[in-house]
Amino acid sequence: ISFAHHVMTYYWMLERDKARFNDALKRIDINPLGAAALSGTTHPIDRQKTQELLDFASLYENSLDAVSDRD
C-alpha cells in the first residue's frame, strides 16, 4: 500500500472520533440547573431563562434524570 493510503487511515479514524464528539456534545447540552440534589429546588429559579443565558440547547424535564446516571 502507498504511504498516502496509510496516512488516510488515520484521517478517517479521526473523522469518526470527531463525529462521536459532536454527538456527545449534542447529548450533554442540557441545562441541569434547578434539579438540586434530587427533587428540584424551592428557590425561585427560572430554568428557561438560565437555559437561554447559558446557551443550553434544552432543559432536563425530570430532576431525578438530571442528577443521576441510571441508563
N, CA, C and O atoms as a DFTB+ gen file, in Angstrom:
284 C
 N C O
     1  1       0.842      -1.195       0.000
     2  2       0.000       0.000       0.000
     3  2       0.880       1.249       0.000
     4  3       2.038       1.218       0.416
     5  1       0.304       2.328      -0.471
     6  2       1.081       3.572      -0.516
     7  2       1.083       4.249       0.856
     8  3       0.243       3.970       1.712
     9  1       2.048       5.139       1.035
    10  2       2.130       5.906       2.281
    11  2       0.878       6.763       2.459
    12  3       0.367       6.896       3.571
    13  1       0.388       7.341       1.372
    14  2      -0.822       8.171       1.438
    15  2      -2.018       7.349       1.921
    16  3      -2.824       7.820       2.723
    17  1      -2.118       6.136       1.432
    18  2      -3.213       5.259       1.863
    19  2      -3.116       4.990       3.369
    20  3      -4.123       5.001       4.075
    21  1      -1.920       4.755       3.837
    22  2      -1.687       4.522       5.263
    23  2      -2.063       5.760       6.081
    24  3      -2.735       5.641       7.105
    25  1      -1.637       6.939       5.642
    26  2      -1.938       8.180       6.364
    27  2      -3.443       8.448       6.379
    28  3      -3.978       8.915       7.385
    29  1      -4.122       8.158       5.282
    30  2      -5.573       8.388       5.224
    31  2      -6.328       7.504       6.216
    32  3      -7.446       7.833       6.612
    33  1      -5.728       6.394       6.614
    34  2      -6.328       5.561       7.658
    35  2      -6.561       6.386       8.915
    36  3      -7.628       6.313       9.525
    37  1      -5.566       7.165       9.295
    38  2      -5.675       7.994      10.498
    39  2      -6.663       9.138      10.301
    40  3      -7.365       9.529      11.233
    41  1      -6.711       9.665       9.100
    42  2      -7.686      10.719       8.806
    43  2      -9.102      10.209       9.064
    44  3      -9.885      10.870       9.746
    45  1      -9.434       9.041       8.525
    46  2     -10.788       8.509       8.686
    47  2     -11.079       8.121      10.133
    48  3     -12.210       8.268      10.597
    49  1     -10.080       7.634      10.841
    50  2     -10.269       7.346      12.266
    51  2     -10.613       8.623      13.023
    52  3     -11.526       8.640      13.848
    53  1      -9.874       9.692      12.734
    54  2     -10.120      10.968      13.413
    55  2     -11.462      11.574      13.014
    56  3     -12.109      12.231      13.829
    57  1     -11.884      11.361      11.782
    58  2     -13.205      11.837      11.361
    59  2     -14.309      11.152      12.172
    60  3     -15.275      11.798      12.578
    61  1     -14.166       9.854      12.406
    62  2     -15.151       9.142      13.226
    63  2     -15.121       9.644      14.659
    64  3     -16.170       9.803      15.283
    65  1     -13.925       9.897      15.189
    66  2     -13.816      10.450      16.540
    67  2     -14.490      11.812      16.625
    68  3     -15.182      12.107      17.599
    69  1     -14.290      12.634      15.613
    70  2     -14.923      13.956      15.581
    71  2     -16.447      13.821      15.598
    72  3     -17.131      14.564      16.303
    73  1     -16.971      12.885      14.833
    74  2     -18.419      12.657      14.804
    75  2     -18.921      12.210      16.174
    76  3     -19.996      12.623      16.608
    77  1     -18.148      11.371      16.851
    78  2     -18.535      10.920      18.194
    79  2     -18.558      12.083      19.177
    80  3     -19.480      12.192      19.986
    81  1     -17.548      12.954      19.114
    82  2     -17.526      14.128      19.992
    83  2     -18.714      15.040      19.713
    84  3     -19.345      15.538      20.646
    85  1     -19.022      15.263      18.449
    86  2     -20.163      16.114      18.111
    87  2     -21.466      15.515      18.614
    88  3     -22.337      16.238      19.097
    89  1     -21.604      14.201      18.504
    90  2     -22.795      13.535      19.018
    91  2     -22.870      13.665      20.537
    92  3     -23.942      13.920      21.086
    93  1     -21.747      13.493      21.210
    94  2     -21.717      13.619      22.671
    95  2     -22.075      15.036      23.103
    96  3     -22.801      15.216      24.080
    97  1     -21.583      16.031      22.397
    98  2     -21.906      17.415      22.744
    99  2     -23.400      17.685      22.636
   100  3     -23.961      18.403      23.464
   101  1     -24.044      17.120      21.630
   102  2     -25.499      17.280      21.492
   103  2     -26.225      16.637      22.676
   104  3     -27.218      17.176      23.167
   105  1     -25.733      15.499      23.127
   106  2     -26.391      14.770      24.208
   107  2     -26.207      15.418      25.573
   108  3     -27.052      15.242      26.451
   109  1     -25.120      16.166      25.776
   110  2     -24.876      16.760      27.093
   111  2     -25.232      18.236      27.162
   112  3     -25.036      18.863      28.204
   113  1     -25.744      18.801      26.089
   114  2     -26.091      20.223      26.048
   115  2     -27.482      20.448      26.643
   116  3     -28.368      20.999      25.990
   117  1     -27.657      20.010      27.897
   118  2     -28.943      20.094      28.588
   119  2     -28.734      20.801      29.921
   120  3     -27.809      20.474      30.665
   121  1     -29.588      21.763      30.217
   122  2     -29.467      22.565      31.431
   123  2     -29.924      21.772      32.663
   124  3     -31.101      21.422      32.753
   125  1     -29.019      21.478      33.621
   126  2     -29.401      20.749      34.826
   127  2     -29.808      21.663      35.983
   128  3     -30.261      21.178      37.020
   129  1     -29.650      22.980      35.818
   130  2     -29.921      23.896      36.931
   131  2     -31.374      23.802      37.380
   132  3     -32.289      23.731      36.559
   133  1     -31.566      23.802      38.674
   134  2     -32.896      23.681      39.248
   135  2     -33.229      22.267      39.673
   136  3     -34.251      22.049      40.324
   137  1     -32.397      21.305      39.325
   138  2     -32.650      19.919      39.715
   139  2     -32.249      19.677      41.160
   140  3     -32.774      18.767      41.801
   141  1     -31.329      20.477      41.683
   142  2     -30.800      20.350      43.045
   143  2     -30.219      18.955      43.244
   144  3     -29.625      18.394      42.323
   145  1     -30.384      18.392      44.435
   146  2     -29.762      17.105      44.716
   147  2     -30.609      15.930      44.244
   148  3     -30.100      14.817      44.115
   149  1     -31.881      16.159      43.986
   150  2     -32.741      15.051      43.584
   151  2     -34.124      15.501      43.145
   152  3     -34.601      15.113      42.078
   153  1     -34.766      16.317      43.966
   154  2     -36.189      16.584      43.740
   155  2     -36.492      18.035      43.408
   156  3     -37.582      18.521      43.709
   157  1     -35.561      18.723      42.803
   158  2     -35.804      20.118      42.453
   159  2     -35.374      21.045      43.575
   160  3     -34.747      20.619      44.545
   161  1     -35.714      22.303      43.434
   162  2     -35.318      23.299      44.416
   163  2     -36.494      24.181      44.787
   164  3     -37.423      24.360      44.000
   165  1     -36.449      24.729      45.988
   166  2     -37.501      25.653      46.419
   167  2     -37.153      27.092      46.057
   168  3     -37.983      27.988      46.208
   169  1     -35.932      27.316      45.583
   170  2     -35.543      28.664      45.159
   171  2     -36.270      29.019      43.859
   172  3     -36.462      28.162      42.997
   173  1     -36.666      30.264      43.726
   174  2     -37.398      30.670      42.519
   175  2     -36.470      30.799      41.307
   176  3     -36.072      31.904      40.937
   177  1     -36.139      29.689      40.707
   178  2     -35.231      29.667      39.558
   179  2     -36.050      29.581      38.274
   180  3     -36.902      28.705      38.127
   181  1     -35.785      30.485      37.363
   182  2     -36.410      30.430      36.042
   183  2     -35.509      29.580      35.149
   184  3     -34.542      30.074      34.570
   185  1     -35.836      28.318      35.049
   186  2     -34.984      27.382      34.319
   187  2     -34.876      27.738      32.841
   188  3     -33.818      27.582      32.231
   189  1     -35.966      28.211      32.278
   190  2     -35.956      28.614      30.869
   191  2     -34.995      29.781      30.642
   192  3     -34.260      29.813      29.655
   193  1     -35.013      30.736      31.570
   194  2     -34.129      31.900      31.449
   195  2     -32.657      31.489      31.602
   196  3     -31.801      31.960      30.854
   197  1     -32.365      30.610      32.574
   198  2     -30.972      30.168      32.726
   199  2     -30.524      29.367      31.506
   200  3     -29.357      29.423      31.118
   201  1     -31.439      28.633      30.910
   202  2     -31.106      27.906      29.684
   203  2     -30.696      28.884      28.590
   204  3     -29.701      28.670      27.897
   205  1     -31.461      29.951      28.439
   206  2     -31.150      30.947      27.410
   207  2     -29.843      31.680      27.725
   208  3     -29.005      31.866      26.842
   209  1     -29.671      32.093      28.984
   210  2     -28.474      32.842      29.364
   211  2     -27.195      32.016      29.217
   212  3     -26.154      32.538      28.818
   213  1     -27.282      30.735      29.539
   214  2     -26.111      29.861      29.474
   215  2     -25.990      29.126      28.141
   216  3     -25.068      28.337      27.934
   217  1     -26.932      29.394      27.245
   218  2     -26.903      28.858      25.882
   219  2     -26.943      27.332      25.833
   220  3     -26.219      26.709      25.057
   221  1     -27.799      26.735      26.672
   222  2     -28.045      25.298      26.586
   223  2     -29.081      25.045      25.498
   224  3     -29.921      25.906      25.232
   225  1     -29.033      23.891      24.875
   226  2     -29.978      23.552      23.816
   227  2     -31.349      23.182      24.368
   228  3     -32.366      23.439      23.723
   229  1     -31.387      22.573      25.568
   230  2     -32.665      22.151      26.132
   231  2     -32.571      22.053      27.647
   232  3     -31.526      22.308      28.246
   233  1     -33.697      21.674      28.252
   234  2     -33.790      21.505      29.704
   235  2     -34.038      20.039      30.032
   236  3     -34.644      19.311      29.248
   237  1     -33.563      19.616      31.199
   238  2     -33.995      18.315      31.702
   239  2     -35.447      18.455      32.128
   240  3     -35.816      19.437      32.773
   241  1     -36.262      17.490      31.777
   242  2     -37.674      17.521      32.148
   243  2     -37.912      16.880      33.510
   244  3     -38.951      17.104      34.130
   245  1     -36.957      16.087      33.975
   246  2     -37.125      15.349      35.214
   247  2     -35.886      15.548      36.078
   248  3     -34.768      15.299      35.627
   249  1     -36.080      16.002      37.334
   250  2     -34.937      16.311      38.199
   251  2     -34.116      15.069      38.549
   252  3     -32.891      15.152      38.642
   253  1     -34.759      13.936      38.741
   254  2     -34.026      12.703      39.048
   255  2     -33.144      12.297      37.869
   256  3     -32.005      11.867      38.055
   257  1     -33.668      12.433      36.681
   258  2     -32.890      12.129      35.480
   259  2     -31.697      13.071      35.354
   260  3     -30.636      12.663      34.880
   261  1     -31.857      14.324      35.770
   262  2     -30.790      15.321      35.638
   263  2     -29.602      15.035      36.549
   264  3     -28.467      15.350      36.192
   265  1     -29.839      14.452      37.705
   266  2     -28.761      14.286      38.684
   267  2     -28.305      12.847      38.869
   268  3     -27.429      12.584      39.692
   269  1     -28.877      11.913      38.123
   270  2     -28.478      10.519      38.307
   271  2     -28.047       9.907      36.985
   272  3     -28.305      10.457      35.914
   273  1     -27.405       8.788      37.074
   274  2     -26.955       8.068      35.892
   275  2     -27.537       6.666      35.965
   276  3     -26.888       5.736      36.443
   277  1     -28.746       6.527      35.497
   278  2     -29.441       5.247      35.614
   279  2     -29.602       4.528      34.277
   280  3     -30.262       3.491      34.212
   281  1     -29.010       5.065      33.213
   282  2     -29.182       4.398      31.923
   283  2     -27.911       3.864      31.354
   284  3     -27.917       3.279      30.271
